[in-house]
Amino acid sequence: MARDEEMLRETVAHLEQALHRERELRRESEGLLTAVGAAATARSLPDAEAALLAVLAPVFGYEAGAVLVPDAGATYRAVTATETRLSAVRLAAGKFVQRVEGGEVVAVFDVARVPDLQPLTAVPGVRAALMMPLRTSRGAALLLGVHSRAAAFSPRQVTLARSFLRTAGPLLESQVAREREHLGSVAAARAAALEQSNAELERRVAEIEAQRSQILRLSAPVLRIWQEVLAVPLAGTLAEEQLAHVSEKLLAAICDTRAKVAILDMTGLESIEVNGAERLHGIFAAVRLLGVHCFVSGVRPAVANALTAEGAAPRAETFATVADALVAAIRRCKR
């Protein structure tokens, strides 16, 4: 009877152990599934790494954790941490860290015994550490879990971490692929927008050039106001380029109409550039070379000052108004 009771107690104990083990396995499986889901639904690789850091804490039993990435100084720095005490962690990329970087999961009995982990001894409440790689084609990252008790991480947790990384690796790589695809889409959209912007800019430049040509054609028209008399009303502010266009049109009109008098009316001309004044003197000379009399009317004081700035008055007959110039032009043509 006593032996039967002892066997019953042993059986119950084995069943309880098996039940406890089953519960632990279920808890681990659920935790790993949650971690997989968090990594799969994260918006970016850093978000996925941060999600893994938070969700895996109860699975692997670390009290605080951080994700470390390499920087330009051959050290690993924390980019995200579950507690502020790990935010400033910097680990040199020595042989131990390189082992983890190469793909090995490592549980550290006491961080004080590992030279590469000496910076962790300055962090309050850190004795043991669990380190695992989070490697992708974009680069290496390390998941660091710490505990205040030495030897806090068991071989079972190391094995579990190795198993989990075989699933997490492709998930993290898919995040990298999605980010690259997104960046490619953004780059393509920016290129398309830039191309459209350039096309719009070219269209606007063409419009401005067409408007400029139209303005040049419409500005200072050459008018035939009498049988052998041409008149050119000048208005606004004329630059050298506009006057060159006026000169070209006027000389062509003189040849076409066989005019004897050309009147440049400056009643509406407000000002003129220095180079424009030189060009205007050139128009006077060119008209005379064609054997045509050049009359100037309606000169304002500012324009008169510009025309005489070089020490010479216009070599053309001047009149107060265009009407006076026209009367004189008709008389000359009737001679």
CORDA-V991379 format. One record per backbone hydrogen bond with DSSP energy under -0.5 kcal/mol. NH is the residue of the N-H (numbers start at 1). CO is the residue of the C=O. Records with the same first field share a line. If there is no record, write none. Layout:
NH = CO ; CO
//
This chain:
5 = 1
6 = 2
7 = 3
8 = 4
9 = 5
10 = 6
11 = 7
12 = 8
13 = 9
14 = 10
15 = 11
16 = 12
17 = 13
18 = 14
19 = 15
20 = 16
21 = 17
22 = 18
23 = 19
24 = 20
25 = 21
26 = 22
27 = 23
28 = 24
29 = 25
30 = 26
31 = 27
32 = 28
33 = 29
34 = 30
35 = 31
36 = 32
37 = 33
38 = 34
39 = 35
40 = 36
41 = 37
42 = 38
48 = 44
49 = 45
50 = 46
51 = 47
52 = 48
53 = 49
54 = 50
55 = 51
56 = 52
57 = 54
60 = 56
61 = 57
62 = 57
63 = 146
64 = 146
66 = 144
67 = 80
68 = 66 ; 142
69 = 77
70 = 140
71 = 75
74 = 71
76 = 91
77 = 69
78 = 89
79 = 67
80 = 67
82 = 65
83 = 65
86 = 83
87 = 84
89 = 86
91 = 76
93 = 74
94 = 92
98 = 94
99 = 95
100 = 96
101 = 97
102 = 98
103 = 100
104 = 99
106 = 131
108 = 106 ; 129
109 = 107
111 = 127
113 = 110
114 = 111
115 = 113
117 = 114
118 = 115
120 = 117
121 = 117 ; 118
122 = 119
123 = 120
124 = 122
126 = 123
127 = 147
128 = 147
129 = 108
130 = 145
131 = 106
132 = 143
134 = 141
136 = 139
139 = 136
142 = 68
143 = 132
144 = 66 ; 142
145 = 130 ; 143
146 = 64
147 = 128
151 = 109
152 = 149
158 = 154
159 = 155
160 = 156
161 = 157
162 = 158
163 = 159
164 = 160
165 = 161
166 = 162
167 = 163 ; 164
168 = 164
169 = 165
171 = 167
172 = 168
173 = 169
174 = 170
175 = 171
176 = 172
177 = 173
178 = 174
179 = 175
180 = 176
181 = 177
182 = 178
183 = 179
184 = 180
185 = 181
186 = 182
187 = 183
188 = 184
189 = 185
190 = 186
191 = 187
192 = 188
193 = 189
194 = 190
195 = 191
196 = 192
197 = 193
198 = 194
199 = 195
200 = 196
201 = 197
202 = 198
203 = 199
204 = 200
205 = 201
206 = 202
207 = 203
208 = 204
209 = 205
210 = 206
211 = 207
212 = 208
213 = 209
214 = 210
215 = 211
216 = 212
217 = 213
218 = 214
219 = 215
221 = 218
223 = 221 ; 231
225 = 223 ; 229
226 = 229
229 = 226
230 = 261
231 = 223
232 = 263
233 = 221
234 = 232 ; 265
236 = 268
238 = 271
243 = 239
244 = 240
245 = 241
246 = 242
247 = 243
248 = 244
249 = 245
250 = 246
251 = 247
252 = 248
253 = 249
254 = 250
255 = 251
256 = 252
257 = 253
258 = 254
259 = 254
260 = 228
261 = 228
262 = 293
263 = 230
264 = 262 ; 295
265 = 232 ; 263
266 = 264 ; 297
268 = 234
269 = 266
270 = 236 ; 268
271 = 236
273 = 238
277 = 273
278 = 274
279 = 275
280 = 276
281 = 277
282 = 278
283 = 279
284 = 280
285 = 281
286 = 282
287 = 283
288 = 284
289 = 285
290 = 286 ; 287
291 = 288
292 = 287
293 = 260
295 = 262 ; 293
296 = 317
297 = 264
298 = 319
304 = 300
305 = 301
306 = 302
307 = 303
308 = 304
309 = 306
311 = 308
316 = 314
317 = 294
319 = 296
325 = 321
326 = 322
327 = 323
328 = 324
329 = 325
330 = 326
331 = 327
332 = 328
333 = 329
334 = 330
335 = 331 ; 332
//
